[in-house]
């Protein structure tokens, strides 16, 4: 049996409604998860919401509602977005759930047993927005001379009794681990940032708070709740069955991929592996910090008024068109920009005009001229094998790129196969062969049907609904990639009348 594959997104902080950046991360993780399922691997895919911390307390206070009520409401918006965007998660985790409390308290107990927790008093700079502590040397000056975090968020001086984690003890073990596992942090630019940070020295980390009670309680330490990042990061273990289900942990842990935004790489590539080392648990295989999405090249901000609702984009242009654009046009790992015009242009060029038109005119031709049937596969020609070879090469390159998380390059490879099919149909001209050589026409059409089927299978992880509907029109009942690939033994093809799958999009009115 193929090795299991466990992939996670960051769990999203629900003190506000989801934005396009949350959608991008979910869509990318979903495409990767679907790709690995197609290769026959058992996959566990987890996303969810991170609901504790001071930001939630302040937001609930500002709205005049209970913090749990805020958490329930806002988490539901993220869950709804995941469902609308066709995200094939196996678990949508919430950090308020009882099994997550048990997991957080279990890893805390393991770190305590290792001698890595001690009680002291914390005085230092804290960013409520980042839920992060910063040293003086990390702060930057704001335009009005105020201190800001490296992320440009306000910080405030905090003083309280707190539990500390001996992060300093793990500096050299972390550096040794990075050296032994060069692909642990990707892309390379993120790895270099983390190396410089850890080589600069690690201070012990405050890991509990007493100024509020919205969090996982520290057992045996009344008044203390866990620092939100201890609790949040542990969700990955909770989803794998820790500590209640040793068989599940054996199957799913360590995680194969934590897919996160580049602004939280430090938490996942420094704090998280240090916590796991302390608890004597295996470390995840890879942390990938993707870039930000920019609205027409500008960072999104509520004050600027350019924050985009992904649900509205999906409503205007369709879920699959949005998914395709984000994975095709953004080089994975780098910042990317988007606009309504760019989404419409890309979807029309690749999906409607190229692949959609290829499928529609091929299947419509068979329906009109052959009553939807190819009772024999006609007379073969070397051009047929050449086309199928090009499609296979495109599929292989897509698989290699997706395995390496080069998502946009994978889709570019797929488009190479689409272009090859369009060149083939134009050269072979079945509409001419219908009158001059019907037997050859049947071979051309059978070759195109097979190529379209193979291309639809390849792109299923990216546009699952639309590619699935093309396969439905081809009479393909299963979505299992291996079964589909091995099942092409047809001596006759029977097709239902097709309907267009990729309509041309129009720019939404301003």
Buried (B, 14 or more C-beta within 10 A) or exposed (E): EEEBBBBBBBBBBBBEBBBBBBBBBBBBBBBBBBBBBBBBBBBBBBBBBBBBBBBBBBBBEEEEEEBEEBBBBBBEBBBEBBEBBBBBBBBBBBBBBEBBBBBBBBBBBBBBEBEBBEEEEBEBBBBBBBBBBBEEEBBEEEEEEEBBBBBEBBBEEBEBBBBBBBBBBBBEEBBEBBEEEEEBBBBEBBBEBBBEBBEEEBEBBBBBBBBBEBBBBBEEBEEBBBBBBBBBBBBBBBBBBBBEEEEBBEBBBBBBBBBBBBBBBBBBBBBBBBBBBBBEBEBBBBBBBBBBBBBEEEEBEEEEEEBBBBBEBBEBBBBBBBBBBBBBBBBBBEBBBBBBEBBBBBBBEBBBBBBBBBBBBBBBBBBEBBEBEBEEBBBEBEBBEEBBEBBBBBBEBBBEBBEEBBBBBBBBBBBBBBBBBBEBBEEBEBEEBBEEBBEBBBBBBBBBBBBBBBBBBBBBBBBBEBBBBBBBBBBBEEBBBEEBBEEEEEEEBEBEEBEEBBEEBEEEEE
